Amino acid sequence: MAKSKKFETNAIRTQVPRSPMREHSVPLYMTSSFVFDDAEQARALFADEIPGNIYTRFSNPNNTEFIEKMCLLEGAEDGIATASGMSAVFTSFASLLKSGDHLLVSRSVFGSTHQILTMILPKWGITHTYADIDKPETWEALIQKNTKMIFVETPSNPALDLIDLEWLGTLAKKHGILLNVDNCFCTPYLQQPVSFGADIVIHSGTKFLDGQGRAIGGIIVGRKDLIKEVRFFARHSGPSLSPFNAWILSKSLETLSVRMERHCENAMKLALHLEQHAEIQKVKYPFLASHPQHHLAKKQMKLGGGIVTFVVKGGVDRGRKFLNSLEMVSHTANLGDSRSIATHPASTTHSKLSETERAAVGILPGLIRISVGLEHIDDITADIEQALENSK
Ligand SMILES: *Cc1c(COP(=O)(O)O)cnc(C)c1O
């Protein structure tokens, strides 16, 4: 497929070749291995002299299609699909770093990423330093001689603080460091880190890419030479995505642009509504004029994203009462679903941190995170309204 096609078209029309059945929509290839034509073809496939499928741990048509689409959408050269977002994070670290290397990481990364950095990588002598995402002036001094990779999430979760990817890309180039971006909150529809200088982009496919809360999956895309190393590691260590989940994720990408448009439209409307609310202390959303990095958000994001956070008056107790009062909005540990979801980080995802640690990453006791879904905005707003009223 020519690369000149637009985002929406690439997301729909990137397909693996039709089988002899002439199906219109790509079928599911549930097979662990593929039959060789003859001994010579088998030899050539194993010698990497010709392209083709051997075994689903290495490649499968459904995975190939998902990867090709994501590469086009992210503007990346190559990629591999993984069983989860966490296996994408871990595989990107384990394949590109070695003992003695150091990572510079934006503070308040996803919880399991924090566990990998603090509990798992040190076993192999890989260390890290956290840098404050909202204090970019402090970053350069934190780079060490052995710093091999910068890893960031922007906007951060749940504080929704941003870092300037173009600035970060330049900093990484200047010091010869790899820039690895977890782009899960934005999806390539809203933000394409490669265009700002990222070498590697990873995703949890579980969130907005699937978009309907069905499948766990992940992907790593980036520079061809780096993906070659990642692929070698993955082929032999086995974090491959199941063809079934790859099939779901590839189909989901067909509707990514329209879904993200609506997620963002609903999120913006909700944010504007809540900003006026007497029971709410503070609302944060990247495209609100009141967001401290509103201009940066407009520069590097197409729209504000599907996540809105607000601080309800009354602290932890009110936060918990608010969640218990919701009637439609789901209380569950996910985001990026067609169904709106509410989370209270202080009593759940970030409850193991001390109040001081939580404050350092912008988590106030009354902070609520809403992953704004695709229901009618009036119904989402009405449920949040009644829960605010009934939690007084
Ligand atoms: C959910 C999430 C992950 C982990 O993805 P899984 O698919 O759950 O393994 C990583 N990074 C971010 C930002 C996430 O939201």
The ligand as an SDF file (V2000), in Angstrom:
LIG
                    3D

 15 15  0  0  0  0  0  0  0  0999 V2000
   -2.5970   -0.0650   30.5970 C   0  0  0  0  0  0  0  0  0  0  0  0
   -1.3090    0.5880   30.3400 C   0  0  0  0  0  0  0  0  0  0  0  0
   -0.1390   -0.1760   30.1760 C   0  0  0  0  0  0  0  0  0  0  0  0
   -0.1380   -1.6800   30.3190 C   0  0  0  0  0  0  0  0  0  0  0  0
   -0.8720   -2.3150   29.3270 O   0  0  0  0  0  0  0  0  0  0  0  0
   -1.5190   -3.8000   29.5020 P   0  0  0  0  0  0  0  0  0  0  0  0
   -2.0930   -4.0370   28.1460 O   0  0  0  0  0  0  0  0  0  0  0  0
   -2.4960   -3.7170   30.6030 O   0  0  0  0  0  0  0  0  0  0  0  0
   -0.3940   -4.7210   29.8200 O   0  0  0  0  0  0  0  0  0  0  0  0
    1.0340    0.5000   29.9180 C   0  0  0  0  0  0  0  0  0  0  0  0
    1.0760    1.8470   29.8180 N   0  0  0  0  0  0  0  0  0  0  0  0
   -0.0300    2.6060   29.9710 C   0  0  0  0  0  0  0  0  0  0  0  0
    0.0800    4.0920   29.8630 C   0  0  0  0  0  0  0  0  0  0  0  0
   -1.2480    2.0080   30.2470 C   0  0  0  0  0  0  0  0  0  0  0  0
   -2.3480    2.7710   30.4100 O   0  0  0  0  0  0  0  0  0  0  0  0
  1  2  1  0
  2  3  1  0
  2 14  2  0
  3  4  1  0
  3 10  2  0
  4  5  1  0
  5  6  1  0
  6  7  2  0
  6  8  1  0
  6  9  1  0
 10 11  1  0
 11 12  2  0
 12 13  1  0
 12 14  1  0
 14 15  1  0
M  END
$$$$
